[in-house]
Amino acid sequence: MAEERTDVRVENDEAAQQFETMVDGHRGVLTYSESDGKLYLLHTEVADELEGRGVGSALVRAAAEYARGRKIGLVPFCSFARAWLDRHPEYADLVTAT
């Protein structure tokens, strides 16, 4: 299991509808769609060089915190995001059905 990181800076590019980060010159992205009071988590992609370093986790955590701040639900279509949310019950109240 990847380590939990708190030092990864994640930005929300609302125009592109993605959370993104750069770590050691490599990119990580979580794409989403926001509508009807829900944040649909579509796909997490992390460069091979960053796998297992907690970057994907940081992206999903940023999306969950964004949803919490906006008081909207999360719908994890992305299997990585779904698995991460399953392991973090502190965000269970945000997860909703489609």
Rosetta blueprint (number, residue, H / E / L):
1 M L
2 A L
3 E L
4 E L
5 R L
6 T L
7 D L
8 V L
9 R L
10 V L
11 E E
12 N E
13 D E
14 E L
15 A L
16 A L
17 Q L
18 Q E
19 F E
20 E E
21 T E
22 M E
23 V E
24 D L
25 G L
26 H E
27 R E
28 G E
29 V E
30 L E
31 T E
32 Y E
33 S E
34 E E
35 S E
36 D L
37 G L
38 K E
39 L E
40 Y E
41 L E
42 L E
43 H E
44 T E
45 E E
46 V E
47 A L
48 D H
49 E H
50 L H
51 E L
52 G L
53 R L
54 G L
55 V H
56 G H
57 S H
58 A H
59 L H
60 V H
61 R H
62 A H
63 A H
64 A H
65 E H
66 Y H
67 A H
68 R H
69 G H
70 R H
71 K L
72 I L
73 G E
74 L E
75 V E
76 P E
77 F L
78 C L
79 S H
80 F H
81 A H
82 R H
83 A H
84 W H
85 L H
86 D H
87 R L
88 H L
89 P H
90 E H
91 Y H
92 A H
93 D H
94 L H
95 V E
96 T L
97 A L
98 T L
